[in-house]
Amino acid sequence: MVAIDGIWMLFAALAVVVAFLALLAWAAARARRHGISGSMMGPFDEMWRPTAAESHLEIQVQNERKKPLPSPEDL
């Protein structure tokens, strides 16, 4: 009886791990579809792909820069 309880506990633990990984995969796919992957997946990019995180940060900085307003003489 004890061995059977241990097997059920093992299956329950594996089910929790699989469900958690499935939740992460779903969240990543949803973030990519909605274009919010940078804010959601940014910390993981910094850990596992630091060059990708640096490139993403540079792209954000370039997008936030505004073009200089033309001077009145240019009009």
N, CA, C and O atoms as a GROMACS GRO file, in nm:
protein
  300
    1MET      N    1   0.082  -0.119   0.000
    1MET     CA    2   0.000   0.000   0.000
    1MET      C    3   0.086   0.126   0.000
    1MET      O    4   0.050   0.225  -0.062
    2VAL      N    5   0.200   0.122   0.069
    2VAL     CA    6   0.287   0.238   0.078
    2VAL      C    7   0.350   0.269  -0.057
    2VAL      O    8   0.364   0.385  -0.094
    3ALA      N    9   0.387   0.165  -0.131
    3ALA     CA   10   0.448   0.186  -0.262
    3ALA      C   11   0.349   0.251  -0.358
    3ALA      O   12   0.388   0.334  -0.440
    4ILE      N   13   0.225   0.215  -0.350
    4ILE     CA   14   0.122   0.273  -0.437
    4ILE      C   15   0.103   0.421  -0.404
    4ILE      O   16   0.088   0.503  -0.494
    5ASP      N   17   0.103   0.455  -0.275
    5ASP     CA   18   0.090   0.596  -0.237
    5ASP      C   19   0.208   0.677  -0.288
    5ASP      O   20   0.190   0.791  -0.332
    6GLY      N   21   0.327   0.620  -0.285
    6GLY     CA   22   0.445   0.688  -0.336
    6GLY      C   23   0.437   0.711  -0.485
    6GLY      O   24   0.480   0.815  -0.535
    7ILE      N   25   0.383   0.615  -0.557
    7ILE     CA   26   0.368   0.629  -0.702
    7ILE      C   27   0.268   0.740  -0.734
    7ILE      O   28   0.291   0.820  -0.825
    8TRP      N   29   0.157   0.745  -0.660
    8TRP     CA   30   0.059   0.850  -0.683
    8TRP      C   31   0.117   0.987  -0.653
    8TRP      O   32   0.088   1.085  -0.723
    9MET      N   33   0.200   0.995  -0.549
    9MET     CA   34   0.265   1.123  -0.515
    9MET      C   35   0.360   1.163  -0.627
    9MET      O   36   0.369   1.281  -0.663
   10LEU      N   37   0.432   1.066  -0.682
   10LEU     CA   38   0.523   1.095  -0.794
   10LEU      C   39   0.444   1.144  -0.915
   10LEU      O   40   0.484   1.241  -0.979
   11PHE      N   41   0.334   1.077  -0.948
   11PHE     CA   42   0.251   1.120  -1.060
   11PHE      C   43   0.193   1.259  -1.037
   11PHE      O   44   0.186   1.340  -1.129
   12ALA      N   45   0.153   1.287  -0.915
   12ALA     CA   46   0.098   1.419  -0.883
   12ALA      C   47   0.205   1.527  -0.899
   12ALA      O   48   0.178   1.634  -0.954
   13ALA      N   49   0.326   1.499  -0.852
   13ALA     CA   50   0.436   1.596  -0.865
   13ALA      C   51   0.471   1.619  -1.012
   13ALA      O   52   0.492   1.733  -1.054
   14LEU      N   53   0.476   1.512  -1.088
   14LEU     CA   54   0.504   1.526  -1.232
   14LEU      C   55   0.394   1.604  -1.302
   14LEU      O   56   0.422   1.684  -1.391
   15ALA      N   57   0.269   1.580  -1.264
   15ALA     CA   58   0.157   1.654  -1.324
   15ALA      C   59   0.168   1.803  -1.293
   15ALA      O   60   0.139   1.886  -1.379
   16VAL      N   61   0.208   1.837  -1.172
   16VAL     CA   62   0.225   1.978  -1.136
   16VAL      C   63   0.336   2.042  -1.219
   16VAL      O   64   0.320   2.154  -1.268
   17VAL      N   65   0.447   1.972  -1.236
   17VAL     CA   66   0.558   2.025  -1.315
   17VAL      C   67   0.517   2.042  -1.461
   17VAL      O   68   0.545   2.145  -1.522
   18VAL      N   69   0.450   1.943  -1.516
   18VAL     CA   70   0.405   1.951  -1.656
   18VAL      C   71   0.305   2.064  -1.674
   18VAL      O   72   0.310   2.137  -1.772
   19ALA      N   73   0.213   2.080  -1.579
   19ALA     CA   74   0.115   2.188  -1.588
   19ALA      C   75   0.184   2.324  -1.581
   19ALA      O   76   0.146   2.417  -1.653
   20PHE      N   77   0.283   2.338  -1.495
   20PHE     CA   78   0.356   2.465  -1.484
   20PHE      C   79   0.431   2.496  -1.613
   20PHE      O   80   0.428   2.610  -1.659
   21LEU      N   81   0.497   2.397  -1.672
   21LEU     CA   82   0.568   2.419  -1.797
   21LEU      C   83   0.471   2.452  -1.911
   21LEU      O   84   0.502   2.534  -1.997
   22ALA      N   85   0.356   2.388  -1.911
   22ALA     CA   86   0.255   2.418  -2.013
   22ALA      C   87   0.204   2.561  -1.996
   22ALA      O   88   0.182   2.631  -2.094
   23LEU      N   89   0.186   2.604  -1.872
   23LEU     CA   90   0.144   2.741  -1.846
   23LEU      C   91   0.247   2.842  -1.896
   23LEU      O   92   0.212   2.943  -1.955
   24LEU      N   93   0.374   2.814  -1.872
   24LEU     CA   94   0.480   2.903  -1.921
   24LEU      C   95   0.483   2.907  -2.074
   24LEU      O   96   0.500   3.014  -2.132
   25ALA      N   97   0.468   2.792  -2.138
   25ALA     CA   98   0.467   2.788  -2.284
   25ALA      C   99   0.349   2.866  -2.340
   25ALA      O  100   0.362   2.939  -2.438
   26TRP      N  101   0.233   2.850  -2.278
   26TRP     CA  102   0.114   2.924  -2.322
   26TRP      C  103   0.134   3.074  -2.305
   26TRP      O  104   0.100   3.152  -2.394
   27ALA      N  105   0.190   3.116  -2.190
   27ALA     CA  106   0.212   3.258  -2.165
   27ALA      C  107   0.312   3.317  -2.264
   27ALA      O  108   0.295   3.429  -2.310
   28ALA      N  109   0.416   3.242  -2.297
   28ALA     CA  110   0.514   3.290  -2.395
   28ALA      C  111   0.453   3.305  -2.533
   28ALA      O  112   0.477   3.404  -2.602
   29ALA      N  113   0.373   3.208  -2.574
   29ALA     CA  114   0.308   3.216  -2.705
   29ALA      C  115   0.210   3.332  -2.710
   29ALA      O  116   0.202   3.403  -2.810
   30ARG      N  117   0.136   3.352  -2.604
   30ARG     CA  118   0.040   3.463  -2.598
   30ARG      C  119   0.112   3.597  -2.602
   30ARG      O  120   0.067   3.691  -2.667
   31ALA      N  121   0.223   3.605  -2.531
   31ALA     CA  122   0.299   3.730  -2.528
   31ALA      C  123   0.355   3.762  -2.667
   31ALA      O  124   0.356   3.878  -2.708
   32ARG      N  125   0.401   3.659  -2.737
   32ARG     CA  126   0.453   3.683  -2.873
   32ARG      C  127   0.342   3.729  -2.966
   32ARG      O  128   0.362   3.820  -3.047
   33ARG      N  129   0.224   3.668  -2.955
   33ARG     CA  130   0.112   3.706  -3.042
   33ARG      C  131   0.068   3.849  -3.018
   33ARG      O  132   0.034   3.921  -3.112
   34HIS      N  133   0.068   3.891  -2.892
   34HIS     CA  134   0.018   4.024  -2.857
   34HIS      C  135   0.129   4.130  -2.855
   34HIS      O  136   0.102   4.246  -2.826
   35GLY      N  137   0.251   4.090  -2.884
   35GLY     CA  138   0.360   4.186  -2.890
   35GLY      C  139   0.408   4.238  -2.755
   35GLY      O  140   0.467   4.345  -2.748
   36ILE      N  141   0.382   4.163  -2.649
   36ILE     CA  142   0.428   4.207  -2.517
   36ILE      C  143   0.539   4.118  -2.464
   36ILE      O  144   0.566   4.115  -2.344
   37SER      N  145   0.603   4.047  -2.554
   37SER     CA  146   0.704   3.951  -2.509
   37SER      C  147   0.826   4.020  -2.450
   37SER      O  148   0.895   3.962  -2.366
   38GLY      N  149   0.853   4.142  -2.491
   38GLY     CA  150   0.970   4.210  -2.437
   38GLY      C  151   0.960   4.235  -2.289
   38GLY      O  152   1.057   4.213  -2.216
   39SER      N  153   0.846   4.280  -2.243
   39SER     CA  154   0.832   4.308  -2.101
   39SER      C  155   0.815   4.182  -2.019
   39SER      O  156   0.859   4.175  -1.904
   40MET      N  157   0.753   4.082  -2.078
   40MET     CA  158   0.728   3.960  -2.002
   40MET      C  159   0.849   3.867  -2.002
   40MET      O  160   0.880   3.806  -1.900
   41MET      N  161   0.914   3.856  -2.113
   41MET     CA  162   1.023   3.761  -2.126
   41MET      C  163   1.160   3.827  -2.112
   41MET      O  164   1.263   3.759  -2.125
   42GLY      N  165   1.163   3.956  -2.086
   42GLY     CA  166   1.290   4.028  -2.074
   42GLY      C  167   1.387   3.971  -1.972
   42GLY      O  168   1.504   3.955  -2.004
   43PRO      N  169   1.343   3.940  -1.852
   43PRO     CA  170   1.437   3.884  -1.754
   43PRO      C  171   1.498   3.752  -1.799
   43PRO      O  172   1.615   3.725  -1.771
   44PHE      N  173   1.420   3.669  -1.868
   44PHE     CA  174   1.474   3.542  -1.915
   44PHE      C  175   1.574   3.565  -2.029
   44PHE      O  176   1.674   3.494  -2.039
   45ASP      N  177   1.546   3.663  -2.115
   45ASP     CA  178   1.642   3.697  -2.219
   45ASP      C  179   1.774   3.744  -2.159
   45ASP      O  180   1.881   3.707  -2.207
   46GLU      N  181   1.766   3.824  -2.054
   46GLU     CA  182   1.888   3.873  -1.992
   46GLU      C  183   1.969   3.760  -1.932
   46GLU      O  184   2.092   3.765  -1.931
   47MET      N  185   1.901   3.658  -1.880
   47MET     CA  186   1.973   3.545  -1.820
   47MET      C  187   2.034   3.453  -1.926
   47MET      O  188   2.151   3.417  -1.918
   48TRP      N  189   1.954   3.418  -2.025
   48TRP     CA  190   1.995   3.312  -2.117
   48TRP      C  191   2.052   3.366  -2.248
   48TRP      O  192   2.132   3.297  -2.312
   49ARG      N  193   2.013   3.486  -2.290
   49ARG     CA  194   2.065   3.543  -2.415
   49ARG      C  195   2.096   3.691  -2.393
   49ARG      O  196   2.019   3.777  -2.437
   50PRO      N  197   2.206   3.722  -2.325
   50PRO     CA  198   2.234   3.862  -2.292
   50PRO      C  199   2.251   3.951  -2.415
   50PRO      O  200   2.215   4.069  -2.410
   51THR      N  201   2.304   3.899  -2.524
   51THR     CA  202   2.321   3.982  -2.643
   51THR      C  203   2.186   4.019  -2.704
   51THR      O  204   2.169   4.130  -2.756
   52ALA      N  205   2.090   3.928  -2.696
   52ALA     CA  206   1.955   3.958  -2.747
   52ALA      C  207   1.889   4.065  -2.661
   52ALA      O  208   1.820   4.152  -2.713
   53ALA      N  209   1.911   4.059  -2.531
   53ALA     CA  210   1.852   4.160  -2.442
   53ALA      C  211   1.914   4.296  -2.468
   53ALA      O  212   1.844   4.397  -2.468
   54GLU      N  213   2.045   4.300  -2.491
   54GLU     CA  214   2.110   4.428  -2.522
   54GLU      C  215   2.060   4.485  -2.654
   54GLU      O  216   2.037   4.606  -2.666
   55SER      N  217   2.042   4.399  -2.753
   55SER     CA  218   1.990   4.444  -2.882
   55SER      C  219   1.848   4.497  -2.868
   55SER      O  220   1.813   4.600  -2.928
   56HIS      N  221   1.766   4.429  -2.791
   56HIS     CA  222   1.629   4.473  -2.770
   56HIS      C  223   1.626   4.608  -2.700
   56HIS      O  224   1.545   4.694  -2.734
   57LEU      N  225   1.713   4.626  -2.602
   57LEU     CA  226   1.720   4.753  -2.532
   57LEU      C  227   1.763   4.866  -2.625
   57LEU      O  228   1.709   4.976  -2.618
   58GLU      N  229   1.858   4.840  -2.712
   58GLU     CA  230   1.902   4.941  -2.809
   58GLU      C  231   1.790   4.977  -2.906
   58GLU      O  232   1.773   5.094  -2.940
   59ILE      N  233   1.714   4.880  -2.949
   59ILE     CA  234   1.601   4.907  -3.039
   59ILE      C  235   1.497   4.993  -2.968
   59ILE      O  236   1.441   5.084  -3.029
   60GLN      N  237   1.471   4.965  -2.841
   60GLN     CA  238   1.375   5.046  -2.766
   60GLN      C  239   1.424   5.190  -2.753
   60GLN      O  240   1.345   5.283  -2.768
   61VAL      N  241   1.552   5.208  -2.727
   61VAL     CA  242   1.607   5.343  -2.714
   61VAL      C  243   1.594   5.417  -2.846
   61VAL      O  244   1.557   5.535  -2.848
   62GLN      N  245   1.624   5.351  -2.956
   62GLN     CA  246   1.612   5.416  -3.086
   62GLN      C  247   1.467   5.451  -3.118
   62GLN      O  248   1.441   5.556  -3.179
   63ASN      N  249   1.374   5.368  -3.080
   63ASN     CA  250   1.233   5.397  -3.106
   63ASN      C  251   1.183   5.514  -3.022
   63ASN      O  252   1.093   5.587  -3.064
   64GLU      N  253   1.240   5.531  -2.903
   64GLU     CA  254   1.195   5.639  -2.816
   64GLU      C  255   1.254   5.775  -2.853
   64GLU      O  256   1.202   5.879  -2.813
   65ARG      N  257   1.362   5.773  -2.929
   65ARG     CA  258   1.422   5.900  -2.972
   65ARG      C  259   1.326   5.971  -3.067
   65ARG      O  260   1.263   5.909  -3.152
   66LYS      N  261   1.316   6.100  -3.049
   66LYS     CA  262   1.229   6.178  -3.137
   66LYS      C  263   1.315   6.250  -3.239
   66LYS      O  264   1.429   6.288  -3.212
   67LYS      N  265   1.258   6.268  -3.354
   67LYS     CA  266   1.328   6.345  -3.455
   67LYS      C  267   1.328   6.492  -3.409
   67LYS      O  268   1.230   6.539  -3.351
   68PRO      N  269   1.436   6.562  -3.436
   68PRO     CA  270   1.438   6.703  -3.396
   68PRO      C  271   1.335   6.783  -3.476
   68PRO      O  272   1.315   6.762  -3.595
   69LEU      N  273   1.272   6.874  -3.408
   69LEU     CA  274   1.175   6.961  -3.475
   69LEU      C  275   1.246   7.054  -3.571
   69LEU      O  276   1.355   7.104  -3.540
   70PRO      N  277   1.188   7.079  -3.686
   70PRO     CA  278   1.253   7.171  -3.780
   70PRO      C  279   1.251   7.313  -3.725
   70PRO      O  280   1.157   7.355  -3.657
   71SER      N  281   1.355   7.385  -3.756
   71SER     CA  282   1.359   7.524  -3.710
   71SER      C  283   1.265   7.609  -3.797
   71SER      O  284   1.228   7.568  -3.907
   72PRO      N  285   1.226   7.725  -3.748
   72PRO     CA  286   1.134   7.810  -3.826
   72PRO      C  287   1.193   7.851  -3.961
   72PRO      O  288   1.118   7.874  -4.056
   73GLU      N  289   1.325   7.860  -3.971
   73GLU     CA  290   1.386   7.898  -4.099
   73GLU      C  291   1.370   7.790  -4.206
   73GLU      O  292   1.368   7.820  -4.325
   74ASP      N  293   1.360   7.665  -4.162
   74ASP     CA  294   1.347   7.556  -4.256
   74ASP      C  295   1.209   7.550  -4.321
   74ASP      O  296   1.193   7.491  -4.428
   75LEU      N  297   1.111   7.610  -4.259
   75LEU     CA  298   0.976   7.605  -4.312
   75LEU      C  299   0.968   7.706  -4.423
   75LEU      O  300   0.864   7.722  -4.485
   0.00000   0.00000   0.00000
